[in-house]
């Protein structure tokens, strides 16, 4: 409407605005709309043709030589709009619709996006005045966020506050913060967000309505067609078609690159309300259980692609072999995209007492988790699996998963106190069931926690005990554990000023890697060797043999990058940058800047080391 007013002077032969009532149960018919347009051009009722096509032809002939501006507001679909278009000539038509109207040809499309936060605050300011907004600036921003930056919602919130001049913005923010009351709070007189959504919802076909309301049950910010299909009880292709229909109707937002869909926050609340009202708890729970079971089976099969004990995972383990990820790249992509969904499924299975399924999924995730140790949710995954093992009365599995949990506390969330508690519990469970391998792991994880707590002497004692326990164990798993423990022991020695001893320990680790481990792939041993090479590079740096340190650090970084292990690569890049800086290498600054960015993105505590290394490099350059 604003654009039409601005453009009006350029169209002296007539400016017409027509509400097509596209959201009403019975939108305006093209025949009736044409009668109004022709009447506006001076055609008497008696001269109006009877049929829609004849009226459209007369309208085009009369408009052909005129400079008309036509605003067709709230259009229902292409069939309603097409007969009203003036055709060739100097006229301009503006059409607004909640639908994409993809069938209209030769048009310029403008997608009206949500307001930006600052624009939403500006709209609120225009309604209630700048004084109230300035007095509660943060509350105004919070209110804009709770309205989802949706113009109608911001307008309603503003009108409500305008009618209550003494009410604080923070009071409305507190009310809207409760999701269950948000839509109730977004109404002012006859303006209601819920009513606006209901207009669109009622026009949808039954299966499309089902997909919309059930998809609101999905976890995470967006959902895939598989999730939508499972929740709605529809075939995959049907779910895709319905999701695309919802996208065209402006009720879902499609991802520009992937086949995924997203709700507006307020529309998700409305759709969830409809699920409660129309489906009821039994139907809703059945949909969630069906989806959770499928997701955990797919997640387990995908994660096993990374398990060294299951190098080849057949599609029969997947709930839908035809669409199952076929390799590590596809498996990684699926696990990352559906992270929120399979984690929600794990919670649901744990709450329902499906402990074996929780254990199987977490066990399958073990090796995959090591590639993504920057994911904080591994603490939750392995806490639930340890609880499940305890509920099943399996002390061996409890020891395994308590060790996984100690690892997650140590490396994923950097909480050494919680890691030590978990490692001690794993040690007790391992000794109860006589599992030497898990005893060695528990000693090693406990040592790592003690080292982070500054209790280095105790940490060293545990690491030596772990190395002895694992060296006596004949399994290939024990060799990998021994490598981890030796590398950790060497790092501890280096950090306590005993770099020469550390180098000897890490050379020993390197010899184990070169000898190979029965039943383990070269790729896996290559990762262990890369970590060992990183430690050797750091040992050499600690001995101020900087130029010798460069090669092993570069080798380690290349392996971690090729394996897509960002948490490992970022630390190797930091170590390399410091070594390069010590010899004045021209790549030092670039390497350290990249390391700092990576470590910040991963929320790693080592980002402070990157800051310090860059500062030291700056001082060195200034001195030079």
KABEL-V945038 format. One record per residue. N is the residue number from 0. OMEGA is omega in radians with two decimals (none if undefined). NEAR is the number of other ideal C-beta (glycine too) atoms within 12 Angstrom. D_CENTER is the distance of its C-alpha to the mean C-alpha in whole Angstrom. Layout:
n: (N N)
omega: (OMEGA OMEGA)
near: (NEAR NEAR)
d_center: (D_CENTER D_CENTER)
This chain:
n: (0 1 2 3 4 5 6 7 8 9 10 11 12 13 14 15 16 17 18 19 20 21 22 23 24 25 26 27 28 29 30 31 32 33 34 35 36 37 38 39 40 41 42 43 44 45 46 47 48 49 50 51 52 53 54 55 56 57 58 59 60 61 62 63 64 65 66 67 68 69 70 71 72 73 74 75 76 77 78 79 80 81 82 83 84 85 86 87 88 89 90 91 92 93 94 95 96 97 98 99 100 101 102 103 104 105 106 107 108 109 110 111 112 113 114 115 116 117 118 119 120 121 122 123 124 125 126 127 128 129 130 131 132 133 134 135 136 137 138 139 140 141 142 143 144 145 146 147 148 149 150 151 152 153 154 155 156 157 158 159 160 161 162 163 164 165 166 167 168 169 170 171 172 173 174 175 176 177 178 179 180 181 182 183 184 185 186 187 188 189 190 191 192 193 194 195 196 197 198 199 200 201 202 203 204 205 206 207 208 209 210 211 212 213 214 215 216 217 218 219 220 221 222 223 224 225 226 227 228 229 230 231 232 233 234 235 236 237 238 239 240 241 242 243 244 245 246 247 248 249 250 251 252 253 254 255 256 257 258 259 260 261 262 263 264 265 266 267 268 269 270 271 272 273 274 275 276 277 278 279 280 281 282 283 284 285 286 287 288 289 290 291 292 293 294 295 296 297 298 299 300 301 302 303 304 305 306 307 308 309 310 311 312 313 314 315 316 317 318 319 320 321 322 323 324 325 326 327 328 329 330 331 332 333 334 335 336 337 338 339 340 341 342 343 344 345 346 347 348 349 350 351 352 353 354 355 356 357 358 359 360 361 362 363 364 365 366 367 368 369 370 371 372 373 374 375 376 377 378 379 380 381 382 383 384 385 386 387 388 389 390 391 392 393 394 395 396 397 398 399 400 401 402 403 404 405 406 407 408 409 410 411 412 413 414 415 416 417 418 419 420 421 422 423 424 425 426 427 428 429 430 431 432 433 434 435 436 437 438 439 440 441 442 443 444 445 446 447 448 449 450 451 452 453 454 455 456 457 458 459 460 461 462 463 464 465 466 467 468 469 470 471 472 473 474 475 476 477 478 479 480 481 482 483 484 485 486 487 488 489 490 491 492 493 494 495 496 497 498 499 500 501 502 503 504 505 506 507 508 509 510 511 512 513 514 515 516 517 518 519 520 521 522 523 524 525 526 527 528 529 530 531 532 533 534 535 536 537 538 539 540 541 542 543 544 545 546 547 548 549 550 551 552 553 554 555 556 557 558 559 560 561 562 563 564 565 566 567 568 569 570 571 572 573 574 575 576 577 578 579 580 581 582 583 584 585 586 587 588 589 590 591 592 593 594 595 596 597 598 599 600 601 602 603 604 605 606 607 608 609 610 611 612 613 614 615 616 617 618 619 620 621 622 623)
omega: (3.11 3.12 -3.13 3.10 -3.14 -3.07 -2.99 -3.10 -3.12 -3.07 -3.01 -3.03 3.09 3.06 -3.03 3.04 -3.06 3.05 -3.09 3.05 -3.07 -3.13 3.12 3.07 3.11 3.13 3.08 3.12 3.07 -3.13 3.14 3.12 3.12 3.09 3.14 -3.14 3.14 3.08 3.12 3.09 3.05 3.12 -3.13 -3.11 -3.09 -3.10 -3.13 3.03 -3.09 -3.02 3.14 -3.10 -3.13 3.10 3.13 3.12 3.11 3.13 -3.12 -3.13 3.14 -3.10 -2.96 -3.07 -3.10 3.01 -3.08 3.00 -3.05 3.07 3.09 -3.01 3.02 -3.12 -3.12 -3.08 -3.10 -3.10 3.11 -3.03 -2.97 -3.12 -3.06 -3.09 -3.06 -3.11 -3.10 3.13 -3.03 -3.10 3.10 3.11 3.02 -3.13 3.03 -3.12 2.98 -3.14 -3.08 -3.09 -3.04 -3.10 3.12 -3.09 3.03 3.09 3.02 -3.06 3.05 3.11 3.12 -3.11 3.03 3.04 2.91 -3.07 -3.10 3.08 3.10 3.10 3.10 3.10 3.10 -3.14 -3.14 -3.10 -3.00 3.10 -3.06 -3.08 -3.11 3.14 3.12 -3.10 -3.12 -3.02 -3.13 3.10 3.10 3.10 3.12 3.13 3.09 3.13 -3.14 3.05 3.14 -3.12 3.11 -3.06 -3.12 -3.12 3.11 3.13 3.14 3.12 3.12 3.13 3.11 3.13 3.14 3.13 3.13 -2.97 -3.11 -3.12 3.14 3.09 -3.11 3.11 3.11 3.08 -3.14 3.13 -3.08 -3.14 3.08 -3.03 -3.09 -3.12 -3.00 -3.13 3.07 -3.12 -3.10 3.04 3.13 -3.05 3.13 3.06 -3.11 3.09 -3.10 -3.13 3.12 3.10 -3.09 3.12 -3.14 -3.07 -3.07 -3.11 -3.08 3.00 -3.05 -3.11 3.13 3.05 3.14 -3.14 -3.10 -3.05 -3.14 3.13 3.09 3.11 -3.11 3.10 3.05 -3.06 -3.14 -3.13 -3.13 3.05 3.11 3.13 3.12 -3.14 -3.13 -3.12 -3.09 -3.09 -3.11 2.97 -3.06 -3.09 3.11 3.11 3.10 -3.13 -3.13 3.12 3.09 3.08 3.11 3.08 3.11 3.13 3.12 -3.10 3.02 3.04 -3.13 3.09 -3.10 -3.06 -3.06 3.11 -3.14 -3.02 -3.06 3.02 2.74 -3.04 -3.10 3.13 3.06 3.10 3.12 -3.13 3.10 3.05 -3.13 3.08 3.10 -3.03 -3.00 -3.06 -3.11 -3.02 -3.09 3.14 -3.13 3.14 3.11 3.12 3.14 3.11 3.13 -3.12 -3.13 -3.14 -3.14 -3.09 -3.13 3.09 3.10 -3.13 3.13 -3.14 -3.13 -3.10 -3.12 3.04 -3.10 -3.07 -3.07 3.10 3.13 -3.03 3.14 3.14 -3.13 -3.12 -3.11 3.13 -3.09 -3.14 3.12 -3.06 -3.09 -3.12 -3.07 3.01 -3.02 3.14 -3.07 -3.12 3.13 3.13 3.12 -3.11 -3.13 -3.12 3.11 -3.10 -3.06 -3.06 -3.12 -3.06 -3.11 3.05 3.07 3.10 3.10 3.09 -3.10 3.12 3.13 -3.14 -3.11 3.14 3.09 -2.96 3.14 3.12 3.09 3.14 -3.12 -3.14 -3.12 3.11 3.11 -3.10 -2.94 -3.09 3.10 -3.13 -3.12 3.10 -3.04 -3.04 3.03 3.10 -3.09 -3.06 3.09 3.06 3.14 -3.12 -3.04 3.00 3.13 3.13 3.07 3.07 -3.14 3.10 3.12 -3.14 3.12 3.12 -3.12 -3.13 3.13 3.14 3.08 3.10 3.14 -3.00 2.97 3.04 3.07 -3.13 3.08 3.07 -3.10 3.10 -3.12 -2.90 -3.06 -3.12 3.03 3.12 -3.03 3.14 3.09 3.11 -3.13 3.09 -3.14 -3.13 3.11 3.10 3.09 3.14 3.12 3.14 -3.13 3.14 3.09 -3.06 3.08 -3.13 -3.10 3.13 -3.13 3.05 3.10 3.11 -3.10 3.08 -3.13 -3.14 3.08 3.11 3.11 3.11 3.13 3.12 3.13 3.10 3.13 -3.13 -2.94 -3.12 3.09 3.13 3.13 3.12 -3.13 -3.13 3.11 3.09 3.12 -3.13 3.11 -3.11 -3.09 3.13 -3.13 -3.09 -2.98 -2.96 3.03 3.11 3.14 3.12 3.12 3.10 3.13 3.09 -3.14 -3.11 3.14 3.14 3.11 3.11 3.11 3.12 3.12 3.11 -3.14 -3.10 3.11 3.03 -3.11 -3.03 -3.14 3.07 3.12 -3.13 3.09 3.13 -3.09 3.01 3.08 3.09 -3.12 3.10 3.09 3.13 -3.11 3.11 -3.14 3.12 -3.11 3.09 -3.14 -3.04 3.06 -3.14 -3.14 3.14 3.09 3.09 3.11 3.13 3.12 3.11 3.09 3.11 3.07 3.13 3.11 3.09 3.12 3.06 -3.13 3.10 3.12 3.08 -3.13 3.03 -2.93 -3.07 3.07 -3.09 -3.02 -3.02 -3.14 3.11 3.08 3.14 3.14 -3.13 -3.13 -3.14 -3.10 3.11 3.14 -3.14 -3.14 3.14 -3.00 -3.12 3.13 -3.09 -3.10 3.14 3.09 3.12 3.08 -3.14 3.12 -3.13 3.13 3.12 3.12 3.13 -3.11 -3.13 3.11 -3.12 -3.10 3.13 -2.99 -3.07 -3.14 -3.13 -3.13 3.10 3.11 3.12 -3.14 3.13 3.14 -3.11 3.08 3.13 -3.13 -3.11 -3.11 3.09 -3.12 3.11 3.08 3.09 3.12 3.10 -3.12 -3.14 3.11 3.11 3.12 3.12 3.11 3.11 -3.14 3.13 3.14 3.12 3.14 none)
near: (17 11 20 25 15 14 21 23 11 17 26 14 24 27 28 32 26 36 23 37 22 33 30 18 12 13 28 29 22 31 24 23 37 41 31 26 39 35 23 22 29 15 22 10 13 10 16 24 20 14 15 24 16 21 31 30 19 28 41 29 20 27 34 20 17 27 21 36 30 40 31 41 29 30 38 34 30 25 22 36 36 29 33 41 33 36 24 12 21 19 32 29 36 34 34 30 34 32 32 26 30 17 17 23 12 11 21 11 16 13 16 17 14 26 23 16 22 18 21 33 33 22 30 43 28 19 29 35 18 16 13 28 31 16 16 26 20 17 30 37 26 26 45 36 29 37 42 34 30 35 29 33 42 43 30 38 47 34 26 32 36 24 18 18 14 11 21 20 39 22 20 40 27 18 28 36 19 15 21 14 18 34 35 22 30 38 26 26 12 9 23 25 37 28 21 30 38 24 26 34 33 19 28 30 18 16 23 33 32 33 46 48 39 39 44 43 40 43 28 27 18 30 42 38 36 40 42 46 35 37 43 42 24 30 18 25 16 21 35 27 22 36 43 23 30 43 32 26 35 34 40 36 27 27 18 12 9 17 25 32 39 28 35 32 27 37 39 34 33 37 42 29 29 32 31 21 18 20 27 14 15 11 22 27 20 20 33 34 26 27 39 38 26 34 43 43 33 39 47 40 38 42 41 34 35 37 30 29 20 23 19 17 30 14 23 14 27 30 27 22 16 12 22 27 33 20 17 25 16 21 35 25 22 34 38 30 30 37 33 26 37 44 32 31 41 43 28 30 36 32 21 22 15 26 28 23 32 42 35 30 42 45 34 37 43 36 37 40 36 32 32 31 34 32 28 25 29 36 31 30 43 45 34 38 44 40 30 36 36 27 22 22 15 26 25 27 33 36 39 38 46 45 48 44 46 46 41 42 37 39 36 32 30 26 25 29 21 28 38 32 26 40 44 30 33 45 36 23 33 37 21 20 23 15 32 29 34 42 38 43 45 47 44 47 47 45 42 41 40 32 32 31 23 15 21 26 17 23 36 33 20 35 41 27 25 44 35 22 29 36 23 18 26 14 22 25 29 32 33 39 40 41 42 39 43 41 43 45 40 39 40 39 31 34 23 21 14 21 28 19 24 35 31 22 34 39 24 26 39 31 19 31 33 18 18 20 28 15 17 28 22 17 19 30 28 25 37 41 33 36 42 41 38 43 45 43 45 38 40 32 34 31 24 16 22 27 20 23 37 32 22 35 42 29 27 41 37 23 30 35 23 18 30 23 34 28 34 36 38 37 38 44 43 45 45 43 43 39 42 34 36 29 22 17 24 12 23 31 25 19 33 37 24 27 42 31 22 31 33 21 17 31 20 31 24 30 26 17 25 36 23 20 33 29 19 21 33 18 13 21 15 9 9 9)
d_center: (37 37 37 40 42 42 43 46 48 48 49 52 53 51 47 46 43 42 40 39 38 35 33 36 38 40 39 42 44 44 48 48 46 48 51 50 49 53 54 53 55 58 58 60 59 62 61 58 57 56 54 50 51 54 52 50 52 54 51 50 54 55 51 52 54 53 50 48 45 43 40 39 36 34 35 34 34 35 39 39 39 40 44 44 43 46 46 47 49 48 46 42 40 37 35 32 30 27 27 27 30 29 33 35 36 37 35 33 29 28 24 24 21 20 22 21 21 24 26 25 27 29 30 30 33 35 35 36 37 36 38 36 33 34 35 32 29 26 27 27 24 22 24 22 19 20 21 18 20 22 26 27 25 26 30 30 29 32 34 34 34 37 39 39 40 40 37 34 31 30 31 29 26 27 27 24 22 23 21 23 26 24 25 29 28 28 31 34 37 37 33 31 27 27 30 28 26 28 30 28 27 31 31 29 30 30 27 25 25 24 21 20 21 20 16 16 16 13 10 7 6 8 10 12 16 16 15 17 20 20 19 22 24 25 25 22 24 25 21 20 24 23 19 21 24 21 20 24 24 22 20 17 15 14 12 15 14 13 14 11 12 11 14 15 15 19 19 17 19 22 21 20 24 25 24 26 29 29 28 29 27 29 27 24 24 25 22 20 22 22 19 18 21 20 16 18 21 18 16 20 21 18 18 22 22 22 24 27 29 28 28 28 27 28 26 28 26 23 23 24 25 25 22 21 19 23 22 20 18 17 16 14 12 12 11 8 7 8 7 7 10 12 12 13 16 17 18 19 21 22 23 25 27 26 26 27 24 22 24 24 20 20 23 21 18 21 21 18 17 19 18 14 16 14 11 13 12 15 18 17 17 20 22 21 23 26 26 27 29 31 31 33 35 34 35 34 31 30 31 29 26 27 27 24 23 25 23 20 22 24 21 17 18 22 24 27 29 27 27 30 31 29 31 34 33 32 35 37 36 36 40 41 40 41 38 39 36 34 36 36 32 32 35 33 30 32 34 30 30 33 33 30 32 35 38 38 41 40 37 40 42 39 38 41 41 38 40 43 41 39 42 44 41 42 39 36 34 36 36 33 33 36 34 31 34 36 34 33 37 37 35 36 40 39 37 40 42 43 42 45 44 40 41 44 41 38 41 42 38 38 41 39 37 40 41 38 37 39 36 33 32 33 29 29 32 31 28 30 32 30 29 33 34 31 33 37 36 35 38 40 39 40 43 43 43 41 42 41 38 36 37 35 32 32 32 29 27 27 27 23 22 23 22 18 18 17 18 21 22 21 24 26 26 27 30 31 31 33 36 36 36 39 41 40 38 37 34 33 32 29 28 28 26 23 23 23 20 18 19 18 14 15 16 19 23 24 23 27 28 27 28 32 32 32 34 37 36 37 40 41 41 43 46 46)
